[in-house]
């Protein structure tokens, strides 16, 4: 069984249910950390729908936090949320300013083929 993440009606990721729900939980935790809305709907009919305005605002804020932090653990935790988000946004044709960081770029590049649509 799997779930879909959709942006504007377009599937941008189709992970196993457990992986998708885990990512959604991570995203919600990051949104609470940033005191923002995640832009992710509740799971309905095996799909999460992404509101690009809210999701994009959160991801941009997390990128700023990531770029300004020198805390190794926080940066690692943020990469786990940011990398899949950046892959999904890219698949929807939405660009985000990525922090000037090789670890995040490498993680995004590593995930592209590992995130089925």
Rosetta constraint file for C-alpha pairs under 8 A:
AtomPair CA 1 CA 16 HARMONIC 6.06 0.50
AtomPair CA 1 CA 17 HARMONIC 5.91 0.50
AtomPair CA 2 CA 14 HARMONIC 6.36 0.50
AtomPair CA 2 CA 15 HARMONIC 5.62 0.50
AtomPair CA 2 CA 16 HARMONIC 4.14 0.50
AtomPair CA 2 CA 17 HARMONIC 4.35 0.50
AtomPair CA 2 CA 18 HARMONIC 7.93 0.50
AtomPair CA 2 CA 20 HARMONIC 7.73 0.50
AtomPair CA 2 CA 46 HARMONIC 7.16 0.50
AtomPair CA 3 CA 14 HARMONIC 5.56 0.50
AtomPair CA 3 CA 15 HARMONIC 5.95 0.50
AtomPair CA 3 CA 16 HARMONIC 6.28 0.50
AtomPair CA 3 CA 17 HARMONIC 5.21 0.50
AtomPair CA 3 CA 20 HARMONIC 6.34 0.50
AtomPair CA 3 CA 46 HARMONIC 4.80 0.50
AtomPair CA 3 CA 47 HARMONIC 5.37 0.50
AtomPair CA 3 CA 48 HARMONIC 7.45 0.50
AtomPair CA 4 CA 11 HARMONIC 6.22 0.50
AtomPair CA 4 CA 12 HARMONIC 7.47 0.50
AtomPair CA 4 CA 13 HARMONIC 5.79 0.50
AtomPair CA 4 CA 14 HARMONIC 4.54 0.50
AtomPair CA 4 CA 15 HARMONIC 6.88 0.50
AtomPair CA 4 CA 20 HARMONIC 7.84 0.50
AtomPair CA 4 CA 46 HARMONIC 6.32 0.50
AtomPair CA 4 CA 47 HARMONIC 4.53 0.50
AtomPair CA 4 CA 48 HARMONIC 6.07 0.50
AtomPair CA 5 CA 11 HARMONIC 5.75 0.50
AtomPair CA 5 CA 12 HARMONIC 5.77 0.50
AtomPair CA 5 CA 13 HARMONIC 5.22 0.50
AtomPair CA 5 CA 14 HARMONIC 6.45 0.50
AtomPair CA 5 CA 47 HARMONIC 5.81 0.50
AtomPair CA 5 CA 48 HARMONIC 4.80 0.50
AtomPair CA 5 CA 49 HARMONIC 5.89 0.50
AtomPair CA 5 CA 50 HARMONIC 6.97 0.50
AtomPair CA 6 CA 10 HARMONIC 5.15 0.50
AtomPair CA 6 CA 11 HARMONIC 4.32 0.50
AtomPair CA 6 CA 12 HARMONIC 5.60 0.50
AtomPair CA 6 CA 13 HARMONIC 7.28 0.50
AtomPair CA 6 CA 47 HARMONIC 7.08 0.50
AtomPair CA 6 CA 48 HARMONIC 6.26 0.50
AtomPair CA 6 CA 49 HARMONIC 4.92 0.50
AtomPair CA 6 CA 50 HARMONIC 5.94 0.50
AtomPair CA 7 CA 11 HARMONIC 6.51 0.50
AtomPair CA 7 CA 12 HARMONIC 6.77 0.50
AtomPair CA 7 CA 49 HARMONIC 6.23 0.50
AtomPair CA 7 CA 50 HARMONIC 5.25 0.50
AtomPair CA 7 CA 51 HARMONIC 7.05 0.50
AtomPair CA 7 CA 52 HARMONIC 6.98 0.50
AtomPair CA 7 CA 92 HARMONIC 6.50 0.50
AtomPair CA 8 CA 50 HARMONIC 7.68 0.50
AtomPair CA 9 CA 49 HARMONIC 7.93 0.50
AtomPair CA 10 CA 92 HARMONIC 7.29 0.50
AtomPair CA 11 CA 117 HARMONIC 6.33 0.50
AtomPair CA 12 CA 88 HARMONIC 5.21 0.50
AtomPair CA 12 CA 89 HARMONIC 7.83 0.50
AtomPair CA 12 CA 91 HARMONIC 5.93 0.50
AtomPair CA 12 CA 92 HARMONIC 6.73 0.50
AtomPair CA 12 CA 117 HARMONIC 5.65 0.50
AtomPair CA 13 CA 88 HARMONIC 6.62 0.50
AtomPair CA 13 CA 115 HARMONIC 6.08 0.50
AtomPair CA 13 CA 116 HARMONIC 5.71 0.50
AtomPair CA 13 CA 117 HARMONIC 4.48 0.50
AtomPair CA 14 CA 20 HARMONIC 7.83 0.50
AtomPair CA 14 CA 115 HARMONIC 7.15 0.50
AtomPair CA 14 CA 116 HARMONIC 5.45 0.50
AtomPair CA 14 CA 117 HARMONIC 4.85 0.50
AtomPair CA 15 CA 19 HARMONIC 6.04 0.50
AtomPair CA 15 CA 20 HARMONIC 5.54 0.50
AtomPair CA 15 CA 115 HARMONIC 6.85 0.50
AtomPair CA 15 CA 116 HARMONIC 6.50 0.50
AtomPair CA 15 CA 117 HARMONIC 7.85 0.50
AtomPair CA 16 CA 20 HARMONIC 6.13 0.50
AtomPair CA 17 CA 21 HARMONIC 6.05 0.50
AtomPair CA 18 CA 22 HARMONIC 6.03 0.50
AtomPair CA 19 CA 23 HARMONIC 6.14 0.50
AtomPair CA 20 CA 24 HARMONIC 6.17 0.50
AtomPair CA 21 CA 25 HARMONIC 6.20 0.50
AtomPair CA 22 CA 26 HARMONIC 6.28 0.50
AtomPair CA 23 CA 27 HARMONIC 6.10 0.50
AtomPair CA 23 CA 81 HARMONIC 7.31 0.50
AtomPair CA 24 CA 28 HARMONIC 6.19 0.50
AtomPair CA 24 CA 40 HARMONIC 7.63 0.50
AtomPair CA 25 CA 29 HARMONIC 6.22 0.50
AtomPair CA 26 CA 30 HARMONIC 6.21 0.50
AtomPair CA 26 CA 81 HARMONIC 6.54 0.50
AtomPair CA 27 CA 31 HARMONIC 6.14 0.50
AtomPair CA 27 CA 38 HARMONIC 6.60 0.50
AtomPair CA 27 CA 81 HARMONIC 6.03 0.50
AtomPair CA 28 CA 32 HARMONIC 6.26 0.50
AtomPair CA 28 CA 37 HARMONIC 7.93 0.50
AtomPair CA 28 CA 38 HARMONIC 5.95 0.50
AtomPair CA 29 CA 33 HARMONIC 6.19 0.50
AtomPair CA 30 CA 34 HARMONIC 6.21 0.50
AtomPair CA 30 CA 38 HARMONIC 7.99 0.50
AtomPair CA 30 CA 62 HARMONIC 7.95 0.50
AtomPair CA 30 CA 78 HARMONIC 7.60 0.50
AtomPair CA 30 CA 81 HARMONIC 7.49 0.50
AtomPair CA 31 CA 35 HARMONIC 5.87 0.50
AtomPair CA 31 CA 36 HARMONIC 5.08 0.50
AtomPair CA 31 CA 37 HARMONIC 5.68 0.50
AtomPair CA 31 CA 38 HARMONIC 5.24 0.50
AtomPair CA 31 CA 58 HARMONIC 6.75 0.50
AtomPair CA 32 CA 36 HARMONIC 6.21 0.50
AtomPair CA 32 CA 37 HARMONIC 7.53 0.50
AtomPair CA 34 CA 58 HARMONIC 7.53 0.50
AtomPair CA 34 CA 61 HARMONIC 7.46 0.50
AtomPair CA 34 CA 62 HARMONIC 7.29 0.50
AtomPair CA 36 CA 58 HARMONIC 6.50 0.50
AtomPair CA 37 CA 54 HARMONIC 6.32 0.50
AtomPair CA 37 CA 55 HARMONIC 7.51 0.50
AtomPair CA 37 CA 58 HARMONIC 7.05 0.50
AtomPair CA 38 CA 54 HARMONIC 6.22 0.50
AtomPair CA 38 CA 55 HARMONIC 5.36 0.50
AtomPair CA 38 CA 58 HARMONIC 6.28 0.50
AtomPair CA 39 CA 50 HARMONIC 5.60 0.50
AtomPair CA 39 CA 51 HARMONIC 4.75 0.50
AtomPair CA 39 CA 52 HARMONIC 6.81 0.50
AtomPair CA 39 CA 53 HARMONIC 7.32 0.50
AtomPair CA 39 CA 54 HARMONIC 4.53 0.50
AtomPair CA 39 CA 55 HARMONIC 4.32 0.50
AtomPair CA 39 CA 56 HARMONIC 7.97 0.50
AtomPair CA 39 CA 58 HARMONIC 7.91 0.50
AtomPair CA 40 CA 48 HARMONIC 6.37 0.50
AtomPair CA 40 CA 49 HARMONIC 5.84 0.50
AtomPair CA 40 CA 50 HARMONIC 4.71 0.50
AtomPair CA 40 CA 51 HARMONIC 6.27 0.50
AtomPair CA 40 CA 55 HARMONIC 6.91 0.50
AtomPair CA 41 CA 48 HARMONIC 5.45 0.50
AtomPair CA 41 CA 49 HARMONIC 5.20 0.50
AtomPair CA 41 CA 50 HARMONIC 6.38 0.50
AtomPair CA 41 CA 51 HARMONIC 7.73 0.50
AtomPair CA 42 CA 48 HARMONIC 6.20 0.50
AtomPair CA 42 CA 49 HARMONIC 7.79 0.50
AtomPair CA 43 CA 47 HARMONIC 5.49 0.50
AtomPair CA 43 CA 48 HARMONIC 5.05 0.50
AtomPair CA 44 CA 48 HARMONIC 6.68 0.50
AtomPair CA 50 CA 55 HARMONIC 6.65 0.50
AtomPair CA 51 CA 55 HARMONIC 5.85 0.50
AtomPair CA 52 CA 56 HARMONIC 5.41 0.50
AtomPair CA 53 CA 57 HARMONIC 6.10 0.50
AtomPair CA 54 CA 58 HARMONIC 6.21 0.50
AtomPair CA 55 CA 59 HARMONIC 6.13 0.50
AtomPair CA 56 CA 60 HARMONIC 6.02 0.50
AtomPair CA 56 CA 96 HARMONIC 7.71 0.50
AtomPair CA 57 CA 61 HARMONIC 6.18 0.50
AtomPair CA 58 CA 62 HARMONIC 6.12 0.50
AtomPair CA 59 CA 63 HARMONIC 6.06 0.50
AtomPair CA 59 CA 82 HARMONIC 6.71 0.50
AtomPair CA 59 CA 85 HARMONIC 7.34 0.50
AtomPair CA 60 CA 64 HARMONIC 6.31 0.50
AtomPair CA 60 CA 96 HARMONIC 6.83 0.50
AtomPair CA 60 CA 97 HARMONIC 7.21 0.50
AtomPair CA 61 CA 65 HARMONIC 6.26 0.50
AtomPair CA 62 CA 66 HARMONIC 5.92 0.50
AtomPair CA 62 CA 78 HARMONIC 7.09 0.50
AtomPair CA 62 CA 82 HARMONIC 7.45 0.50
AtomPair CA 63 CA 67 HARMONIC 6.01 0.50
AtomPair CA 63 CA 82 HARMONIC 7.39 0.50
AtomPair CA 63 CA 97 HARMONIC 7.81 0.50
AtomPair CA 63 CA 98 HARMONIC 6.55 0.50
AtomPair CA 63 CA 99 HARMONIC 5.95 0.50
AtomPair CA 64 CA 68 HARMONIC 6.15 0.50
AtomPair CA 64 CA 99 HARMONIC 7.15 0.50
AtomPair CA 65 CA 69 HARMONIC 6.04 0.50
AtomPair CA 66 CA 74 HARMONIC 7.72 0.50
AtomPair CA 66 CA 75 HARMONIC 5.62 0.50
AtomPair CA 66 CA 78 HARMONIC 6.63 0.50
AtomPair CA 66 CA 99 HARMONIC 7.24 0.50
AtomPair CA 67 CA 99 HARMONIC 5.38 0.50
AtomPair CA 67 CA 100 HARMONIC 7.26 0.50
AtomPair CA 67 CA 101 HARMONIC 7.66 0.50
AtomPair CA 69 CA 74 HARMONIC 7.69 0.50
AtomPair CA 69 CA 75 HARMONIC 6.98 0.50
AtomPair CA 70 CA 75 HARMONIC 7.46 0.50
AtomPair CA 71 CA 75 HARMONIC 6.17 0.50
AtomPair CA 72 CA 76 HARMONIC 6.24 0.50
AtomPair CA 73 CA 77 HARMONIC 6.19 0.50
AtomPair CA 74 CA 78 HARMONIC 6.09 0.50
AtomPair CA 75 CA 79 HARMONIC 6.11 0.50
AtomPair CA 76 CA 80 HARMONIC 6.60 0.50
AtomPair CA 77 CA 81 HARMONIC 7.04 0.50
AtomPair CA 78 CA 82 HARMONIC 5.91 0.50
AtomPair CA 79 CA 83 HARMONIC 5.59 0.50
AtomPair CA 79 CA 104 HARMONIC 6.21 0.50
AtomPair CA 79 CA 107 HARMONIC 7.64 0.50
AtomPair CA 80 CA 84 HARMONIC 7.24 0.50
AtomPair CA 81 CA 85 HARMONIC 6.43 0.50
AtomPair CA 82 CA 86 HARMONIC 5.99 0.50
AtomPair CA 83 CA 87 HARMONIC 6.36 0.50
AtomPair CA 83 CA 104 HARMONIC 6.67 0.50
AtomPair CA 83 CA 107 HARMONIC 6.09 0.50
AtomPair CA 83 CA 108 HARMONIC 4.84 0.50
AtomPair CA 83 CA 111 HARMONIC 7.37 0.50
AtomPair CA 84 CA 88 HARMONIC 6.23 0.50
AtomPair CA 84 CA 108 HARMONIC 6.91 0.50
AtomPair CA 84 CA 111 HARMONIC 6.98 0.50
AtomPair CA 85 CA 89 HARMONIC 6.10 0.50
AtomPair CA 86 CA 90 HARMONIC 6.00 0.50
AtomPair CA 86 CA 96 HARMONIC 7.35 0.50
AtomPair CA 86 CA 108 HARMONIC 6.94 0.50
AtomPair CA 87 CA 91 HARMONIC 6.25 0.50
AtomPair CA 87 CA 108 HARMONIC 6.37 0.50
AtomPair CA 87 CA 111 HARMONIC 7.39 0.50
AtomPair CA 87 CA 112 HARMONIC 6.24 0.50
AtomPair CA 88 CA 92 HARMONIC 6.43 0.50
AtomPair CA 89 CA 93 HARMONIC 6.38 0.50
AtomPair CA 89 CA 94 HARMONIC 5.07 0.50
AtomPair CA 89 CA 95 HARMONIC 6.63 0.50
AtomPair CA 89 CA 96 HARMONIC 7.82 0.50
AtomPair CA 90 CA 94 HARMONIC 5.32 0.50
AtomPair CA 90 CA 95 HARMONIC 6.00 0.50
AtomPair CA 98 CA 105 HARMONIC 7.94 0.50
AtomPair CA 99 CA 104 HARMONIC 7.66 0.50
AtomPair CA 101 CA 105 HARMONIC 6.39 0.50
AtomPair CA 102 CA 106 HARMONIC 5.89 0.50
AtomPair CA 103 CA 107 HARMONIC 6.13 0.50
AtomPair CA 104 CA 108 HARMONIC 6.22 0.50
AtomPair CA 105 CA 109 HARMONIC 6.21 0.50
AtomPair CA 106 CA 110 HARMONIC 6.01 0.50
AtomPair CA 107 CA 111 HARMONIC 6.18 0.50
AtomPair CA 108 CA 112 HARMONIC 6.37 0.50
AtomPair CA 109 CA 113 HARMONIC 7.96 0.50
AtomPair CA 110 CA 114 HARMONIC 7.14 0.50
AtomPair CA 111 CA 115 HARMONIC 5.96 0.50
